[in-house]
Amino acid sequence: PLNFQDSFFDANMVFLENDKKELTIFFTDESLKRGYEKMRTDFIANVSHELRTPLSSIIASVETIQNNANNDKTAQIKFLESMGKQAWRMSRLVEDLLTLSKIESDDKDLHFESINVADLVQGVVDNLYNKADKKNIKIRIIKNTDKLNVKADYDAMMQVFINLLDNAINYSKENSNITINFDEETNNYKLYLKISITDEGDGIEKKYINRITQRFYRVDKNRSRMQGGTGLGLAIVKHIIQRHQGELEIKSKVGHGSTFSA
């Protein structure tokens, strides 16, 4: 049976004979257009919501400093720190929005060159070492291949692995491990390098996996915001990988952790 749920059609009726005995109805499928309009409306609503929360916090802090904490230096420092965190959160959101917009519209030119992905990933691990160390998380790198050079945009790939490893650290349990594997894969007689990042976190329910790369989609909104996430990181990762003719693969088991592969 046909399923017309979420489908929209425009119908035009035309009489072809003067005596109006013959009627023809023309249907135009407007589903795609309506879908884009809904996406745009949802996107604006999401951006407004994400910006409203930190803005409200900053305004409340300013009003408190101006009134109740006018002469209280300790309280002023506390609220100024809060304002700084919220301003940084908005800055990250704006930067991620600009990045995603450029990637989705193909306006961001990619500079393809031969890069050693293992060296790039090691640099990302070094940059995030302190964050992982605070939770006593050990990061292991396992190279199952020595073919580690690929044609890619260095900055874009750096952004991919910073986002993926940062997420793995954020959602990992304390005193756990994160494993980064480099493997060879063959697809249609072509050899590919596959990099997988596996954590030992809480995992993701299967019903959410296909949605977590959507813009602003979060499984646990409160936890994501507490971690400083903008809700755009995985969307950016997905689009960068697609522009490199690759695919983001996500596997997860609740209670055991997740694996993100590119």
Backbone as JSON, one array per atom type, in Angstrom:
{
  "sequence": "PLNFQDSFFDANMVFLENDKKELTIFFTDESLKRGYEKMRTDFIANVSHELRTPLSSIIASVETIQNNANNDKTAQIKFLESMGKQAWRMSRLVEDLLTLSKIESDDKDLHFESINVADLVQGVVDNLYNKADKKNIKIRIIKNTDKLNVKADYDAMMQVFINLLDNAINYSKENSNITINFDEETNNYKLYLKISITDEGDGIEKKYINRITQRFYRVDKNRSRMQGGTGLGLAIVKHIIQRHQGELEIKSKVGHGSTFSA",
  "N": [[0.83, -1.2, 0.0], [0.35, 2.29, -0.66], [2.05, 4.92, 0.99], [1.27, 7.98, 2.07], [1.94, 9.65, 4.07], [3.1, 12.71, 5.48], [3.29, 13.78, 2.97], [2.75, 16.17, 0.39], [0.54, 17.66, -1.93], [-0.27, 19.71, -4.73], [-3.28, 20.39, -6.32], [-4.75, 20.86, -9.49], [-7.63, 21.55, -11.32], [-8.92, 21.1, -14.52], [-11.19, 21.81, -17.11], [-11.57, 20.26, -20.15], [-13.3, 20.26, -22.28], [-15.78, 22.27, -23.9], [-18.37, 21.83, -23.06], [-17.94, 20.96, -20.6], [-17.76, 18.29, -19.92], [-15.57, 16.71, -19.65], [-13.08, 16.31, -17.35], [-9.9, 17.12, -16.17], [-7.41, 16.42, -13.8], [-4.54, 17.8, -12.43], [-1.76, 16.87, -10.59], [0.72, 18.14, -8.42], [3.67, 17.33, -6.88], [4.56, 18.56, -3.87], [6.07, 17.85, -1.76], [8.89, 17.72, -1.29], [9.64, 20.42, -1.37], [8.08, 21.45, 0.76], [9.26, 19.98, 2.76], [11.86, 21.04, 2.85], [11.22, 23.62, 3.64], [10.23, 23.12, 6.2], [12.54, 22.12, 7.41], [14.11, 24.42, 7.38], [12.6, 26.12, 9.02], [12.66, 24.65, 11.43], [15.39, 24.7, 11.87], [15.97, 27.43, 12.32], [14.44, 27.78, 14.62], [15.78, 26.06, 16.38], [18.37, 27.23, 16.5], [17.71, 29.7, 17.62], [16.78, 28.85, 20.11], [19.09, 27.66, 21.18], [20.75, 29.86, 21.45], [19.31, 31.51, 23.1], [19.36, 30.55, 25.75], [22.12, 30.85, 26.84], [22.28, 33.64, 26.48], [20.23, 34.61, 28.14], [21.28, 33.84, 30.6], [23.58, 35.44, 30.72], [22.46, 38.01, 30.72], [21.0, 37.92, 33.12], [23.12, 37.66, 34.93], [24.48, 40.1, 34.56], [22.51, 41.9, 35.45], [22.35, 41.13, 38.13], [24.92, 41.77, 39.07], [24.84, 44.53, 38.72], [22.91, 45.25, 40.53], [22.25, 43.58, 43.14], [24.85, 42.61, 43.67], [26.56, 44.72, 43.62], [28.59, 45.81, 45.26], [29.92, 43.63, 46.06], [32.68, 41.9, 45.71], [33.44, 39.2, 45.52], [31.09, 37.91, 44.66], [30.81, 39.24, 42.23], [33.03, 38.31, 40.79], [32.3, 35.61, 40.57], [29.93, 35.75, 39.0], [30.93, 36.97, 36.72], [32.66, 35.02, 35.77], [30.77, 33.09, 35.09], [29.44, 34.48, 33.05], [31.51, 34.63, 31.2], [31.84, 31.91, 30.5], [29.35, 31.38, 29.29], [29.43, 33.18, 27.17], [31.56, 32.14, 25.73], [30.44, 29.72, 25.03], [28.41, 30.59, 23.26], [30.03, 31.68, 21.29], [31.34, 29.39, 20.32], [29.14, 28.08, 19.26], [28.34, 29.81, 17.18], [30.66, 29.71, 15.57], [30.62, 26.99, 14.84], [28.21, 26.93, 13.44], [28.83, 28.59, 11.24], [30.89, 27.1, 10.09], [29.55, 24.68, 9.43], [27.65, 25.68, 7.65], [29.27, 26.55, 5.52], [30.43, 24.13, 4.73], [28.2, 22.56, 4.0], [27.22, 24.03, 1.87], [29.21, 23.78, 0.09], [30.99, 25.86, -0.12], [33.31, 26.05, 1.25], [36.44, 25.58, 0.34], [38.33, 22.66, -0.21], [41.59, 21.6, 0.42], [43.35, 19.26, -1.01], [45.88, 17.04, -0.11], [48.76, 14.92, 0.34], [48.71, 13.32, 3.35], [49.86, 12.13, 6.52], [47.88, 10.24, 8.34], [48.09, 9.02, 10.81], [50.02, 10.53, 12.16], [48.61, 12.92, 12.28], [46.39, 12.22, 13.89], [47.74, 11.52, 16.21], [48.64, 14.02, 16.98], [46.19, 15.2, 17.64], [45.47, 13.59, 19.83], [47.51, 14.31, 21.6], [46.84, 17.0, 22.03], [44.45, 16.76, 23.41], [45.12, 15.42, 25.65], [45.33, 16.29, 28.37], [42.67, 16.74, 29.06], [41.61, 14.15, 28.89], [43.19, 12.94, 30.84], [42.29, 14.05, 33.22], [40.05, 12.57, 33.76], [41.18, 10.21, 34.09], [41.46, 8.62, 31.8], [42.69, 6.34, 29.5], [44.3, 6.48, 26.41], [44.65, 4.5, 23.66], [46.52, 3.66, 20.76], [46.25, 1.71, 17.95], [47.87, 0.3, 15.3], [47.06, -1.39, 12.58], [47.99, -1.5, 10.07], [50.49, -0.32, 7.78], [50.09, 1.51, 5.9], [49.49, 4.56, 5.91], [49.17, 6.98, 4.75], [47.11, 9.35, 3.16], [45.07, 11.06, 0.69], [43.88, 14.1, 1.51], [42.16, 16.89, 3.09], [44.01, 18.65, 5.33], [43.33, 20.4, 7.55], [40.56, 20.02, 7.68], [40.38, 17.28, 8.27], [41.67, 17.3, 10.71], [39.75, 18.67, 12.21], [37.67, 16.8, 12.15], [38.7, 14.62, 13.69], [39.29, 15.83, 16.11], [36.72, 16.53, 16.98], [35.53, 13.94, 17.15], [37.2, 12.56, 18.99], [37.06, 14.24, 21.2], [34.34, 14.04, 21.81], [34.31, 11.32, 22.51], [35.84, 11.34, 24.84], [34.27, 13.04, 26.45], [31.96, 11.49, 26.85], [32.85, 9.19, 27.97], [33.4, 6.89, 30.68], [34.95, 7.48, 33.89], [38.32, 6.35, 34.5], [38.53, 4.63, 32.32], [39.02, 3.26, 28.98], [40.03, 4.47, 25.76], [40.15, 3.49, 22.46], [41.96, 3.74, 19.48], [41.87, 2.63, 16.29], [43.67, 1.71, 13.36], [42.95, 0.5, 10.28], [42.99, -1.56, 7.29], [40.72, -1.6, 4.57], [38.83, -3.17, 2.02], [36.93, -2.16, -0.73], [34.87, -2.56, -3.44], [37.09, -3.41, -4.9], [38.95, -1.52, -4.23], [41.41, -0.14, -2.05], [41.08, 1.0, 1.21], [41.7, 3.23, 3.97], [40.72, 2.8, 7.23], [39.68, 4.45, 10.08], [39.0, 4.01, 13.44], [37.34, 5.01, 16.4], [36.94, 3.99, 19.59], [35.05, 3.96, 22.51], [34.42, 3.44, 26.07], [31.94, 4.09, 27.1], [28.53, 4.93, 28.05], [27.1, 4.13, 25.87], [24.83, 4.08, 22.99], [21.42, 3.97, 22.3], [19.96, 1.92, 19.77], [17.87, 3.05, 18.29], [18.47, 5.72, 18.22], [20.78, 6.1, 16.77], [20.8, 6.68, 13.97], [20.04, 9.28, 14.03], [21.71, 10.97, 15.44], [23.57, 12.4, 13.99], [22.25, 14.47, 12.95], [21.59, 17.98, 12.72], [21.72, 19.69, 15.75], [20.56, 17.61, 17.11], [20.26, 15.76, 20.06], [20.82, 13.05, 22.25], [20.83, 13.11, 25.02], [20.01, 16.0, 26.15], [20.54, 17.8, 28.31], [22.92, 16.79, 29.44], [24.65, 17.0, 27.26], [24.78, 19.78, 26.89], [25.94, 20.5, 29.32], [28.43, 19.42, 28.94], [29.41, 21.18, 27.16], [28.76, 20.98, 24.51], [27.67, 21.83, 21.16], [25.78, 20.66, 19.62], [26.25, 20.36, 16.97], [28.55, 19.15, 16.21], [28.82, 16.38, 15.28], [27.35, 16.54, 12.95], [28.94, 18.23, 11.42], [31.24, 16.62, 11.22], [30.19, 14.44, 9.75], [29.54, 15.69, 7.25], [32.05, 16.61, 6.39], [33.44, 14.2, 6.05], [31.86, 13.02, 4.07], [32.39, 14.77, 1.96], [34.91, 13.99, 1.43], [34.51, 11.71, 0.09], [33.9, 9.61, 1.74], [32.46, 7.68, 4.48], [30.65, 8.0, 7.48], [30.56, 5.76, 10.03], [28.66, 4.32, 12.6], [28.64, 2.44, 15.49], [27.18, 0.94, 18.31], [26.66, -0.17, 21.69], [24.48, -0.37, 24.29], [25.58, 0.37, 27.5], [28.1, -0.59, 27.04], [29.6, 0.96, 25.3], [30.73, 2.95, 22.41], [31.54, 3.02, 18.87], [33.03, 5.01, 16.51], [33.6, 5.31, 13.15], [35.59, 6.17, 10.31]],
  "CA": [[0.0, 0.0, 0.0], [1.08, 3.55, -0.73], [2.07, 5.69, 2.23], [1.38, 9.4, 1.73], [2.17, 10.44, 5.27], [4.06, 13.79, 5.29], [3.34, 14.15, 1.55], [1.91, 17.33, 0.07], [0.29, 17.78, -3.36], [-1.14, 20.76, -5.24], [-4.17, 19.84, -7.35], [-5.4, 21.82, -10.38], [-8.67, 20.92, -12.13], [-9.11, 21.79, -15.8], [-12.2, 21.25, -18.02], [-11.0, 20.27, -21.49], [-14.35, 20.44, -23.27], [-16.64, 23.41, -23.62], [-19.57, 21.41, -22.34], [-17.47, 20.58, -19.25], [-18.0, 16.87, -19.66], [-14.29, 16.04, -19.38], [-12.31, 17.02, -16.32], [-8.55, 16.59, -15.92], [-6.81, 16.92, -12.56], [-3.08, 17.76, -12.42], [-1.18, 16.86, -9.24], [2.12, 18.52, -8.31], [4.21, 16.9, -5.6], [5.24, 19.65, -3.17], [6.62, 17.28, -0.52], [10.29, 18.11, -1.1], [9.65, 21.85, -1.05], [7.57, 21.61, 2.12], [10.26, 19.41, 3.65], [12.93, 22.03, 3.01], [10.68, 24.74, 4.43], [10.17, 22.68, 7.59], [13.9, 22.05, 7.89], [14.56, 25.79, 7.61], [11.9, 26.61, 10.21], [13.21, 23.95, 12.59], [16.76, 25.15, 12.08], [15.9, 28.77, 12.94], [13.93, 27.59, 15.99], [16.85, 25.45, 17.18], [19.41, 28.23, 16.73], [17.17, 30.67, 18.57], [16.72, 28.21, 21.43], [20.45, 27.46, 21.67], [21.33, 31.16, 21.79], [18.51, 32.16, 24.13], [19.76, 30.11, 27.09], [23.29, 31.59, 27.34], [21.98, 35.07, 26.53], [19.44, 34.84, 29.36], [22.19, 33.71, 31.73], [24.45, 36.63, 30.74], [21.63, 39.16, 31.12], [20.71, 37.76, 34.54], [24.36, 37.93, 35.66], [24.71, 41.54, 34.49], [21.54, 42.56, 36.33], [22.72, 40.82, 39.5], [26.1, 42.57, 39.4], [24.43, 45.94, 38.79], [22.01, 45.51, 41.67], [22.54, 42.92, 44.42], [26.28, 42.37, 43.91], [27.27, 45.94, 43.19], [29.77, 46.03, 46.08], [30.4, 42.32, 46.51], [33.69, 41.49, 44.74], [33.4, 37.73, 45.36], [29.94, 37.6, 43.82], [31.09, 39.77, 40.9], [33.93, 37.37, 40.11], [31.52, 34.41, 40.27], [29.02, 35.99, 37.88], [31.75, 37.27, 35.54], [33.11, 33.72, 35.27], [29.6, 32.49, 34.44], [29.23, 35.2, 31.8], [32.57, 34.22, 30.28], [31.52, 30.56, 30.01], [28.21, 31.45, 28.38], [29.87, 33.88, 25.96], [32.38, 31.17, 25.01], [29.49, 28.76, 24.45], [27.79, 31.22, 22.08], [31.08, 31.81, 20.28], [31.51, 28.06, 19.71], [27.95, 27.79, 18.46], [28.42, 30.63, 15.96], [31.72, 29.16, 14.74], [30.14, 25.72, 14.28], [27.19, 27.26, 12.44], [29.51, 29.09, 10.05], [31.61, 25.96, 9.49], [28.57, 23.77, 8.83], [27.05, 26.36, 6.5], [30.23, 26.52, 4.41], [30.61, 22.75, 4.27], [26.97, 22.1, 3.34], [27.02, 24.75, 0.6], [30.42, 23.55, -0.71], [31.75, 27.1, -0.26], [34.61, 25.88, 1.9], [37.31, 24.81, -0.54], [39.19, 21.69, 0.44], [42.92, 21.5, -0.19], [43.76, 17.87, -0.89], [47.32, 16.78, -0.16], [49.12, 13.67, 0.98], [48.97, 13.52, 4.78], [49.98, 10.94, 7.34], [46.76, 10.36, 9.27], [48.52, 8.6, 12.14], [50.65, 11.69, 12.78], [47.55, 13.89, 12.56], [45.62, 11.73, 15.03], [48.6, 11.61, 17.39], [48.59, 15.43, 17.38], [44.9, 15.41, 18.31], [45.56, 12.93, 21.12], [48.37, 15.14, 22.45], [46.1, 18.22, 22.38], [43.36, 16.43, 24.34], [45.65, 14.54, 26.7], [45.0, 16.79, 29.71], [41.24, 16.53, 29.29], [41.43, 12.72, 29.16], [43.9, 12.6, 32.07], [41.46, 14.47, 34.35], [39.11, 11.48, 34.03], [42.02, 9.0, 34.12], [41.15, 7.85, 30.6], [43.87, 5.97, 28.74], [44.05, 6.43, 24.96], [45.56, 3.57, 22.97], [46.5, 3.71, 19.3], [46.64, 0.41, 17.39], [48.05, 0.4, 13.85], [47.03, -2.7, 11.93], [48.49, -1.3, 8.71], [51.54, 0.69, 7.69], [49.69, 2.42, 4.82], [48.81, 5.57, 6.69], [49.1, 8.24, 3.99], [45.91, 9.5, 2.34], [44.83, 12.38, 0.11], [42.8, 14.72, 2.29], [42.37, 18.25, 3.58], [44.59, 18.49, 6.67], [42.55, 21.12, 8.56], [39.24, 19.38, 7.81], [40.57, 16.02, 8.98], [41.97, 17.66, 12.1], [38.47, 18.99, 12.85], [36.94, 15.54, 12.3], [39.2, 13.78, 14.79], [39.12, 16.58, 17.36], [35.31, 16.36, 17.38], [35.24, 12.56, 17.52], [37.9, 12.18, 20.21], [36.5, 15.07, 22.26], [33.08, 13.38, 22.18], [34.62, 10.05, 23.19], [36.28, 11.68, 26.2], [33.12, 13.59, 27.19], [30.95, 10.48, 27.18], [33.48, 8.01, 28.56], [33.42, 6.81, 32.14], [36.27, 7.66, 34.49], [39.16, 5.15, 34.62], [38.23, 3.73, 31.21], [39.96, 3.3, 27.85], [39.6, 4.82, 24.4], [41.06, 2.82, 21.52], [41.94, 4.23, 18.1], [42.39, 1.57, 15.41], [43.92, 1.98, 11.94], [42.8, -0.77, 9.56], [42.77, -1.53, 5.84], [39.46, -2.18, 4.11], [38.69, -3.22, 0.56], [35.56, -1.95, -1.18], [34.89, -2.47, -4.91], [38.48, -3.65, -5.32], [39.8, -0.39, -3.84], [41.91, -0.23, -0.69], [40.79, 2.2, 1.99], [42.15, 3.29, 5.35], [39.6, 3.0, 8.14], [40.09, 4.84, 11.44], [37.89, 3.81, 14.37], [37.54, 5.48, 17.77], [36.04, 3.21, 20.44], [35.05, 4.34, 23.92], [33.76, 2.51, 27.0], [30.91, 4.89, 27.74], [27.21, 4.33, 28.3], [26.54, 3.63, 24.62], [23.68, 4.78, 22.4], [20.36, 3.06, 21.86], [19.93, 1.75, 18.33], [16.88, 3.93, 17.68], [19.0, 7.08, 18.12], [22.03, 6.16, 16.02], [20.63, 7.34, 12.67], [19.62, 10.67, 14.21], [22.67, 11.78, 16.2], [24.35, 13.26, 13.1], [21.41, 15.59, 12.53], [21.91, 19.24, 13.39], [21.13, 19.99, 17.04], [19.93, 16.45, 17.77], [21.0, 15.23, 21.2], [20.13, 11.99, 22.98], [20.67, 13.66, 26.38], [20.25, 17.42, 25.93], [21.15, 18.44, 29.47], [24.31, 16.34, 29.58], [25.4, 17.55, 26.15], [25.04, 21.2, 27.16], [26.89, 20.57, 30.43], [29.74, 19.1, 28.39], [29.82, 22.27, 26.28], [28.47, 20.65, 23.12], [26.78, 22.74, 20.44], [24.79, 19.9, 18.88], [26.58, 20.43, 15.55], [29.83, 18.48, 15.97], [28.73, 15.19, 14.43], [26.87, 16.97, 11.62], [30.13, 18.73, 10.73], [32.05, 15.44, 10.93], [29.54, 13.69, 8.67], [29.66, 16.38, 5.97], [33.45, 16.62, 5.97], [33.77, 12.85, 5.57], [31.17, 12.83, 2.78], [33.11, 15.53, 0.93], [36.11, 13.21, 1.12], [34.01, 10.46, -0.52], [33.88, 8.57, 2.76], [31.2, 7.46, 5.19], [30.75, 7.9, 8.93], [29.87, 4.56, 10.51], [28.48, 4.37, 14.05], [28.18, 1.22, 16.13], [27.11, 1.17, 19.75], [25.91, -1.11, 22.52], [24.17, 0.28, 25.56], [26.31, -0.17, 28.64], [29.43, -1.07, 26.66], [30.36, 1.98, 24.58], [30.43, 3.25, 21.01], [32.65, 3.09, 17.93], [32.82, 5.89, 15.37], [34.61, 4.96, 12.14], [35.59, 6.97, 9.07]],
  "C": [[0.86, 1.26, 0.0], [0.96, 4.3, 0.59], [2.31, 7.16, 1.89], [1.52, 10.28, 2.97], [3.29, 11.45, 5.02], [4.27, 14.13, 3.81], [2.36, 15.29, 1.28], [1.8, 17.45, -1.46], [-0.57, 19.01, -3.63], [-1.97, 20.15, -6.36], [-4.81, 20.97, -8.15], [-6.38, 21.08, -11.27], [-8.93, 21.76, -13.38], [-10.18, 21.07, -16.62], [-11.68, 21.38, -19.44], [-12.04, 20.47, -22.57], [-15.24, 21.62, -22.88], [-17.88, 23.03, -22.83], [-19.24, 20.87, -20.94], [-17.78, 19.12, -18.89], [-16.71, 16.12, -19.3], [-13.45, 16.9, -18.44], [-10.97, 16.33, -16.14], [-7.98, 17.24, -14.67], [-5.3, 16.71, -12.62], [-2.59, 17.84, -10.97], [0.3, 17.24, -9.31], [2.62, 18.16, -6.92], [5.04, 18.03, -4.97], [5.94, 19.16, -1.9], [8.04, 17.75, -0.25], [10.4, 19.57, -0.7], [9.18, 22.1, 0.37], [8.57, 21.07, 3.14], [11.4, 20.38, 3.92], [12.46, 23.21, 3.86], [10.62, 24.37, 5.91], [11.57, 22.6, 8.2], [14.41, 23.45, 8.23], [13.91, 26.36, 8.87], [12.44, 25.97, 11.47], [14.61, 24.43, 12.92], [16.79, 26.51, 12.79], [15.44, 28.65, 14.39], [15.02, 27.02, 16.9], [17.96, 26.45, 17.5], [18.95, 29.24, 17.76], [17.17, 30.11, 19.99], [18.12, 28.07, 22.02], [21.1, 28.77, 22.11], [20.6, 31.81, 22.97], [19.0, 31.81, 25.54], [21.01, 30.84, 27.6], [23.06, 33.09, 27.41], [21.2, 35.43, 27.8], [20.33, 34.79, 30.59], [23.09, 34.93, 31.86], [23.67, 37.85, 31.23], [21.33, 39.1, 32.62], [21.94, 38.08, 35.39], [24.66, 39.43, 35.7], [23.78, 42.28, 35.46], [21.88, 42.33, 37.8], [23.92, 41.66, 39.95], [25.73, 44.04, 39.58], [23.62, 46.24, 40.04], [22.52, 44.86, 42.96], [24.03, 42.79, 44.72], [27.14, 43.57, 43.54], [28.57, 46.16, 43.96], [30.38, 44.73, 46.61], [31.38, 41.76, 45.46], [33.67, 39.98, 44.48], [32.25, 37.32, 44.44], [30.17, 38.09, 42.4], [31.97, 38.82, 40.11], [33.18, 36.12, 39.69], [30.65, 34.62, 39.03], [29.78, 36.33, 36.6], [32.28, 35.97, 34.93], [31.98, 33.01, 34.53], [29.33, 33.15, 33.09], [30.27, 34.8, 30.75], [32.29, 32.86, 29.67], [30.39, 30.6, 28.99], [28.57, 32.15, 27.07], [30.72, 32.94, 25.09], [31.48, 30.12, 24.34], [28.83, 29.32, 23.2], [28.79, 31.35, 20.95], [31.3, 30.49, 19.55], [30.34, 27.72, 18.8], [27.99, 28.54, 17.13], [29.49, 30.08, 15.02], [31.29, 27.86, 14.08], [29.07, 25.95, 13.22], [27.82, 27.73, 11.14], [30.23, 27.96, 9.32], [30.65, 25.04, 8.76], [27.94, 24.38, 7.59], [27.98, 26.31, 5.29], [30.38, 25.12, 3.84], [29.4, 22.28, 3.49], [26.76, 22.78, 1.99], [28.21, 24.59, -0.33], [31.22, 24.82, -0.95], [33.15, 26.99, 0.35], [35.47, 24.98, 1.02], [38.2, 23.88, 0.27], [40.5, 21.6, -0.33], [43.44, 20.09, 0.03], [45.27, 17.73, -1.07], [47.58, 15.45, 0.52], [49.47, 13.94, 2.44], [49.07, 12.17, 5.47], [48.94, 11.04, 8.45], [47.16, 9.96, 10.68], [49.18, 9.76, 12.88], [49.61, 12.74, 13.17], [46.77, 13.49, 13.81], [46.45, 11.81, 16.31], [48.63, 13.05, 17.9], [47.31, 15.77, 18.11], [44.92, 14.8, 19.71], [46.4, 13.77, 22.09], [47.63, 16.39, 22.93], [45.02, 17.95, 23.44], [43.81, 15.57, 25.51], [45.22, 14.99, 28.09], [43.53, 16.56, 30.05], [40.97, 15.06, 29.62], [42.04, 12.34, 30.51], [43.08, 12.98, 33.3], [40.44, 13.4, 34.73], [39.84, 10.13, 34.11], [41.65, 8.05, 32.97], [42.44, 7.59, 29.82], [43.5, 5.86, 27.25], [45.11, 5.55, 24.3], [45.41, 3.72, 21.47], [47.05, 2.38, 18.77], [46.69, 0.53, 15.87], [48.13, -1.01, 13.27], [47.46, -2.63, 10.47], [49.59, -0.25, 8.75], [51.25, 1.68, 6.55], [48.82, 3.52, 5.41], [48.73, 6.93, 6.0], [47.85, 8.25, 3.11], [45.88, 10.9, 1.73], [43.64, 13.01, 0.82], [43.16, 16.16, 2.61], [42.81, 18.16, 5.03], [43.72, 19.13, 7.74], [41.19, 20.47, 8.78], [39.35, 18.07, 8.58], [40.91, 16.26, 10.45], [40.67, 17.94, 12.86], [37.65, 17.73, 13.09], [37.4, 14.8, 13.55], [39.2, 14.51, 16.12], [37.69, 16.39, 17.86], [35.03, 14.95, 17.88], [35.93, 12.17, 18.84], [37.39, 12.98, 21.41], [35.18, 14.48, 22.75], [33.34, 12.11, 22.97], [35.05, 10.31, 24.63], [35.1, 12.16, 27.04], [32.18, 12.5, 27.68], [31.54, 9.18, 27.71], [33.38, 8.06, 30.08], [34.84, 7.08, 32.64], [36.98, 6.3, 34.58], [38.85, 4.13, 33.51], [39.26, 3.92, 30.08], [39.26, 3.8, 26.59], [40.63, 4.22, 23.45], [40.86, 3.38, 20.12], [42.62, 3.2, 17.22], [42.56, 2.1, 13.98], [43.89, 0.64, 11.21], [42.67, -0.52, 8.06], [41.44, -2.18, 5.53], [39.42, -2.13, 2.59], [37.22, -3.09, 0.19], [35.59, -1.7, -2.69], [36.31, -2.49, -5.45], [39.4, -2.47, -5.05], [40.17, -0.51, -2.37], [41.68, 1.09, 0.04], [41.42, 2.09, 3.38], [40.96, 3.62, 6.23], [40.13, 3.32, 9.53], [38.87, 4.76, 12.34], [38.27, 4.29, 15.76], [36.49, 4.81, 18.65], [36.17, 3.65, 21.89], [34.35, 3.27, 24.75], [32.7, 3.25, 27.8], [29.6, 4.14, 27.9], [26.59, 3.74, 27.03], [25.3, 4.39, 24.19], [22.67, 3.75, 21.95], [20.27, 3.07, 20.34], [19.0, 2.74, 17.65], [17.39, 5.36, 17.51], [20.16, 7.21, 17.14], [21.89, 6.9, 14.69], [20.28, 8.83, 12.8], [20.69, 11.56, 14.83], [23.57, 12.64, 15.31], [23.51, 14.41, 12.54], [21.76, 16.83, 13.33], [21.06, 19.42, 14.65], [20.46, 18.79, 17.72], [20.84, 15.95, 18.88], [20.17, 14.13, 21.87], [19.82, 12.48, 24.4], [21.02, 15.14, 26.3], [20.97, 18.08, 27.09], [22.62, 18.07, 29.62], [25.17, 16.93, 28.48], [25.75, 19.01, 26.39], [26.03, 21.36, 28.3], [28.3, 20.28, 29.95], [30.26, 20.19, 27.45], [29.54, 22.02, 24.82], [27.51, 21.64, 22.48], [25.68, 22.0, 19.69], [25.06, 19.86, 17.38], [27.83, 19.62, 15.2], [29.75, 17.3, 15.03], [28.18, 15.51, 13.04], [28.04, 17.48, 10.79], [31.02, 17.57, 10.31], [31.49, 14.68, 9.72], [29.74, 14.36, 7.31], [31.1, 16.44, 5.47], [33.84, 15.27, 5.38], [33.11, 12.58, 4.22], [31.87, 13.58, 1.65], [34.45, 14.9, 0.58], [35.76, 11.85, 0.52], [34.04, 9.3, 0.47], [32.53, 8.48, 3.43], [31.47, 7.35, 6.69], [29.91, 6.71, 9.39], [29.83, 4.6, 12.04], [27.93, 3.03, 14.55], [28.2, 1.45, 17.64], [26.31, 0.08, 20.43], [25.73, -0.49, 23.88], [24.89, -0.43, 26.7], [27.72, -0.59, 28.34], [30.25, -0.02, 25.89], [30.0, 2.1, 23.11], [31.71, 3.27, 20.18], [32.24, 3.98, 16.76], [33.97, 5.65, 14.39], [34.46, 5.84, 10.9], [36.59, 6.4, 8.1]]
}
